Amino acid sequence: MFKRILTLISGVALGLAIGVTALRMNASWTFWPNRDLSRASGYVKDVMKLVNEQYVEEKPVSYDQLARNALHGMIESLDPHSEFLEKKDHEEFEEDLSGEFGGVGIQVETRQNRIIVIAPLAGTPSERAGVQRGDEIVSIDGKPVDTGGNLDHVVSRLRGKPRTRVQVGFYRPATKQTLQFDLVREIIKIESVRGVRVLDDGIGYVQLTEFSDHTAEQFRRALEQLLRQGVHSLIIDLRNNPGGLLDAAVDVVEPFFRKKELIVYTKGRNPADREEFRAKIDGPNITLPLAVLINAGSASAAEIVTGALKDTGRAIVVGERSFGKGSVQSVFKLDNGEGLRLTTARYYTPGGATIHEQGITPHVEVVMTPEEDTKLARQRSRPDITDLAAFKERFGFEPIADRQLETAIAMLQGVRRFADRSVARAAP
């Protein structure tokens, strides 16, 4: 019917089923009029007429503009994730789905009327400049960001043609500094799967940066590659992964589940709205010991994967409590190329836990500062620089330890040693 968006930024829905839904709604209003709806819409109509005729400006405010302003206020007052999408916003969603757009590479969210960086995208101008999760955007090209402004308006100001410049001002709460970054926009290509390699002691590693249409396919190729290399366990790095599509999250985790086993379920407004997502994979599931890395930048679809593996005892979770974005947005196509992104459900782990505003608590907590996160992101972006002097000259600091990754490796090594001892004791 439509794509379920589980991310701190939005996606786009298919339009055909939405058109059918609209026709059904129109039919229901024709034959069974809702008096409350008629009374409320009549009241709004009266106010729009009054504004159009009496507002002080010489040129009357058009009814179209008044209607769109009313829709913005009506939808965006519901929660931070619901919004009315004008045509330009919808076009930007289409760019997101294509996997390419001109921008600076940051994921942002509204918190208490402030625009907060959830995570800089790997390998983008923002990450290279040193933008950190938790930074607050306070200005763009010298103009203050309106704290009560629309999130998409801020995003549209950050986007633009490649090779154009934008100056972004950030307030960093950790150091109480206001910083200015002169960023050059680039084509932002979202690579879902990065850093696939075998670590010491036969432990596989794969980083997922988001969940898009092609993430599951890329992940399975990476998994097959690691299995051919003989890995005996696997680390899935979901740190600073802001989420994405629900179906992509289910498809990523599916190889580790038995057929028809529950992975996640959603519940909407009515009890009958419950929808379960179960593994459809044929053949045996993969039973490698797993560790999942998360932090405060791991959200929505990343939390689905983590929660499914944690609840079913398939993975050790290491790092920090995740973001806690557990609502589902459905994007409905409207007339004139516009759309409506509306929160329609919340999702739950197999054990029935809600992640919304709670997050996932790791089995082993290892907290790292935003500064450490930034340094580690830079280290991961250039694994080819192995000379210490060259590294320090390039980045301005010496390599630091990834304590979360080291802890995950130690946990999996312990599982391996325990399994080897158990086999030895069982031998005749």
C-alpha positions in Angstrom: 0.0 0.0 0.0 2.7 2.5 1.0 6.1 2.6 2.4 6.4 2.8 6.2 9.0 5.4 7.1 11.0 4.7 10.3 13.6 7.4 10.2 14.5 10.8 11.5 14.1 12.0 8.0 11.3 11.2 5.6 10.6 8.9 2.7 7.9 8.9 0.0 4.8 6.7 -0.5 3.3 5.1 -3.5 0.3 7.0 -4.8 -2.1 4.5 -6.3 -3.6 3.0 -3.1 -3.8 6.4 -1.6 -6.0 7.6 -4.4 -8.3 4.7 -3.8 -8.4 5.6 -0.1 -9.3 9.2 -1.0 -12.2 8.1 -3.2 -13.6 6.0 -0.4 -13.3 8.9 2.0 -15.2 11.2 -0.4 -17.9 8.6 -0.8 -18.3 8.2 2.9 -18.7 11.9 3.4 -21.3 12.1 0.7 -23.6 9.4 2.0 -22.9 9.7 5.8 -22.0 13.3 6.5 -20.0 14.0 9.7 -21.7 16.9 11.4 -18.6 17.7 13.6 -16.4 17.7 10.5 -18.8 19.9 8.6 -19.1 22.4 11.5 -15.4 22.6 12.0 -14.6 23.0 8.3 -17.3 25.6 8.0 -15.7 27.5 10.9 -12.2 27.4 9.2 -13.8 28.6 6.0 -15.4 31.6 7.8 -12.0 32.5 9.3 -10.2 32.2 5.9 -12.8 34.5 4.3 -12.4 37.0 7.1 -8.6 37.1 6.7 -8.8 37.3 3.0 -11.1 40.3 3.1 -9.8 42.2 6.2 -6.1 41.6 6.5 -4.2 44.9 6.3 -2.0 44.2 3.3 -3.1 45.8 0.0 -3.0 42.4 -1.8 -5.3 39.9 -0.2 -3.8 36.6 1.0 -5.0 34.0 -1.4 -7.2 31.2 -0.2 -4.7 28.7 -1.5 -2.0 30.1 0.7 -4.3 30.3 3.7 -5.3 26.7 3.2 -1.7 25.5 3.0 -0.7 27.5 6.1 -3.7 26.0 7.9 -2.6 22.5 6.8 0.9 23.1 8.1 -0.4 24.1 11.5 -2.9 21.4 11.7 -0.6 18.5 10.9 2.6 19.7 12.4 1.1 20.4 15.8 0.4 16.7 16.2 3.9 15.5 16.8 7.5 16.2 15.6 7.3 13.7 12.7 3.9 14.5 11.1 3.9 17.2 8.4 2.1 18.6 5.4 4.4 18.3 2.3 4.2 20.9 -0.4 5.3 20.1 -3.9 8.9 21.1 -3.4 9.1 19.0 -0.3 7.7 16.0 -2.2 10.3 16.5 -4.9 13.1 16.4 -2.2 11.6 13.1 -1.0 12.0 11.7 -4.5 15.6 12.8 -4.4 16.1 10.9 -1.2 14.7 7.8 -2.7 17.1 8.0 -5.6 19.9 8.0 -3.1 21.5 11.2 -4.4 21.0 14.8 -3.6 23.1 18.0 -3.2 23.7 18.8 0.4 26.1 18.8 3.3 25.3 15.3 4.8 23.7 15.7 8.2 20.6 14.1 9.8 18.6 16.5 11.9 15.6 16.4 14.2 13.4 18.9 16.1 13.8 18.8 19.9 12.0 21.5 22.0 11.8 23.8 18.9 15.6 23.4 18.3 17.2 21.8 15.2 19.6 19.2 16.6 22.1 17.1 14.7 21.4 13.4 15.1 24.4 12.3 13.2 26.6 13.5 10.3 26.6 11.1 7.4 29.8 9.1 6.8 32.1 10.6 4.2 30.2 13.9 3.8 31.2 17.6 4.1 29.7 17.8 7.6 31.6 14.8 8.9 34.9 16.0 7.5 34.4 19.5 8.9 33.8 18.0 12.4 30.1 18.4 13.0 29.0 16.2 15.9 25.8 14.6 17.1 24.1 16.9 19.6 25.2 20.1 17.8 22.4 22.6 17.4 22.0 24.5 14.1 21.7 28.2 15.0 22.3 30.0 11.7 22.6 29.4 7.9 24.5 31.8 5.7 24.5 34.3 8.6 20.8 34.3 9.2 19.5 32.9 12.5 17.4 29.7 12.4 13.9 30.3 13.6 13.5 28.1 16.6 9.8 27.6 15.8 10.5 27.1 12.1 9.7 24.1 9.9 12.3 21.4 9.9 12.0 20.9 6.1 12.6 24.6 5.6 15.9 24.3 7.4 16.8 21.2 5.3 16.0 23.0 2.1 18.3 25.8 3.0 21.1 23.3 3.6 20.5 21.6 0.3 21.6 23.0 -3.0 23.6 22.5 -6.2 26.9 20.6 -5.8 30.0 22.8 -5.4 28.0 25.7 -3.9 28.9 27.0 -0.4 26.8 27.3 2.7 27.9 28.6 6.0 26.3 26.9 9.0 26.5 28.0 12.6 26.3 25.4 15.3 26.0 25.6 19.1 27.8 22.8 20.8 26.3 22.2 24.3 29.2 19.9 25.5 31.7 22.8 25.2 29.2 25.8 25.2 30.9 26.9 21.9 29.3 28.5 18.9 31.1 27.2 15.8 31.0 28.3 12.1 31.6 25.8 9.3 32.0 26.8 5.7 30.7 23.8 3.9 30.8 23.0 0.2 27.8 21.0 -1.0 28.3 17.7 -2.7 26.2 15.0 -4.3 25.3 12.9 -1.2 25.3 9.3 -2.1 24.0 7.1 0.7 26.0 3.9 1.0 24.1 1.6 3.3 26.8 -0.9 3.9 30.4 0.0 4.7 33.6 -1.3 6.2 33.0 -5.0 5.4 36.0 -6.9 6.7 37.3 -9.7 8.9 38.8 -8.6 12.2 41.3 -10.5 14.3 40.3 -14.0 15.5 37.8 -14.6 12.6 35.2 -12.0 13.6 33.3 -10.4 10.8 32.4 -6.7 10.8 29.8 -4.7 8.8 28.6 -1.1 9.3 25.1 -0.1 8.3 24.6 3.6 7.8 20.9 3.7 7.1 18.0 1.5 5.8 16.9 2.1 2.2 15.5 0.1 -0.6 18.8 -1.6 -1.4 20.2 -2.0 2.1 19.1 -5.6 2.6 20.5 -6.7 -0.8 23.9 -5.0 0.0 23.9 -6.5 3.5 23.3 -10.0 2.2 26.1 -9.7 -0.3 28.4 -8.6 2.5 27.2 -11.4 4.7 27.9 -14.0 2.0 31.4 -12.5 1.5 32.2 -12.8 5.2 30.9 -16.4 5.4 33.1 -17.4 2.5 36.0 -16.0 4.4 35.2 -18.3 7.3 34.1 -15.9 10.0 32.7 -17.6 13.1 30.9 -14.5 14.5 29.7 -11.1 13.4 29.6 -7.5 14.6 26.8 -5.3 13.1 27.6 -1.6 13.7 24.5 0.5 13.8 26.0 3.5 15.6 24.7 6.9 14.2 22.3 5.0 11.9 19.2 7.2 11.8 16.9 4.5 10.4 14.9 4.3 7.2 12.3 1.8 5.9 10.6 -0.7 8.0 10.7 -3.4 5.3 14.5 -2.9 4.9 15.0 -3.4 8.6 13.0 -6.7 8.5 14.8 -7.9 5.4 18.2 -7.2 7.0 17.5 -9.2 10.1 15.5 -12.0 8.5 18.5 -14.3 7.7 19.1 -14.8 11.4 15.4 -15.9 12.1 13.6 -19.1 11.5 10.7 -19.1 9.0 7.5 -17.5 10.4 9.3 -16.3 13.5 8.2 -12.8 14.7 10.7 -10.0 14.0 8.6 -6.9 14.8 5.0 -5.8 14.9 3.2 -2.4 14.7 0.1 -1.2 16.4 -2.0 1.7 15.2 -5.0 3.5 16.6 -7.3 0.4 16.6 -6.5 -3.0 18.0 -7.3 -4.5 14.6 -4.5 -2.4 13.1 -1.8 -4.7 14.5 0.5 -5.9 11.7 3.1 -8.6 12.3 6.3 -9.0 10.3 7.7 -12.5 10.3 10.7 -14.1 8.7 9.9 -15.5 5.2 13.3 -17.0 4.5 13.5 -20.6 3.3 16.1 -23.0 4.5 18.1 -22.8 7.7 18.8 -19.5 9.4 22.3 -18.2 10.2 23.3 -19.0 13.7 26.5 -17.0 14.1 27.1 -15.4 17.5 26.3 -11.7 17.0 27.1 -8.4 18.6 25.3 -5.1 17.8 26.9 -1.7 18.3 24.5 1.2 19.1 24.7 4.7 20.4 22.4 7.7 20.9 22.4 8.3 17.2 20.9 4.8 16.4 17.2 5.3 15.7 14.0 3.8 14.4 14.8 1.0 11.9 18.2 0.6 13.5 16.3 0.0 16.8 14.0 -2.5 15.1 17.0 -4.6 14.1 18.7 -4.2 17.6 15.4 -5.0 19.5 14.6 -8.1 17.4 18.1 -9.6 17.9 18.2 -8.6 21.6 14.7 -9.8 22.5 15.3 -13.2 20.9 18.7 -13.7 22.5 20.5 -13.7 19.2 22.9 -10.8 19.9 24.9 -9.1 22.6 24.2 -5.3 22.4 27.1 -3.0 23.2 27.3 0.8 23.5 24.8 3.4 24.6 21.0 3.7 24.9 19.6 4.3 21.5 17.6 7.3 20.4 14.1 6.0 21.0 12.2 6.8 17.8 9.5 4.1 17.7 6.8 5.6 15.5 5.8 4.8 11.9 5.1 7.6 9.4 2.9 6.9 6.3 3.2 9.3 3.5 0.0 9.8 1.5 0.0 11.4 -1.9 -2.4 14.4 -2.3 -3.4 16.5 -5.2 -1.0 18.9 -7.0 2.1 16.8 -6.2 1.7 17.5 -2.5 1.7 14.9 0.3 0.9 14.2 4.0 3.3 12.5 6.3 1.3 11.2 9.2 2.2 9.1 12.3 0.0 6.1 11.9 1.5 3.4 14.2 4.2 2.5 16.7 6.4 -0.5 16.5 7.2 -3.1 19.1 9.9 -5.7 19.6 9.1 -9.4 19.6 8.9 -9.3 23.4 6.3 -6.5 23.3 8.5 -3.7 24.3 7.9 -0.2 22.8 11.0 1.7 21.8 9.2 5.1 21.4 10.9 7.6 23.7 12.5 4.7 25.6 15.2 3.4 23.3 17.1 0.2 23.5 19.3 -0.4 26.6 22.6 -2.3 25.7 23.6 -5.4 27.6 27.0 -3.8 28.1 27.2 0.0 28.4 30.2 1.7 26.9 29.7 5.5 26.7 31.8 7.6 24.3 31.8 11.4 24.0 30.7 13.2 20.8 34.3 14.2 20.3 35.4 10.5 20.4 32.6 9.7 18.0 33.8 12.3 15.5 37.4 11.1 15.7 36.4 7.5 15.2 34.2 8.4 12.2 37.2 10.1 10.6 39.4 7.0 11.4 36.9 4.7 9.8 36.6 6.9 6.7 40.3 6.5 5.9 41.4 2.9 6.7 44.1 3.2 4.1 46.2 5.6 6.3 48.1 3.2 8.4 51.3 5.3 9.1 51.0 7.1 12.5 52.7 10.2 11.4 50.7 10.5 8.2 47.5 9.9 10.1 48.3 12.7 12.6 49.3 15.1 9.8 46.0 14.4 8.0 43.6 14.5 10.9 45.4 16.5 13.6 45.2 13.8 16.3 46.5 10.4 16.9 44.3 7.4 16.4 42.1 6.6 19.4 40.7 3.4 20.7 37.2 2.3 19.7 36.2 1.1 23.1 32.8 0.0 22.0 34.1 -2.1 19.2 36.9 -3.6 21.4 34.3 -4.6 24.0 32.1 -6.3 21.3 35.2 -8.2 20.1 36.0 -9.3 23.7 32.5 -10.5 24.2 32.4 -12.6 21.1 35.9 -14.0 21.9 34.5 -15.1 25.2 31.5 -16.7 23.6 33.9 -18.6 21.2 36.1 -19.8 24.1 33.1 -21.0 26.1 31.8 -22.9 23.0 35.2 -24.5 22.4 35.4 -25.7 26.0 31.9 -27.1 25.9 32.8 -29.1 22.7 36.0 -30.4 24.3 34.1 -31.5 27.4 31.5 -33.3 25.2 34.1 -35.2 23.2 34.4 -38.9 24.1 
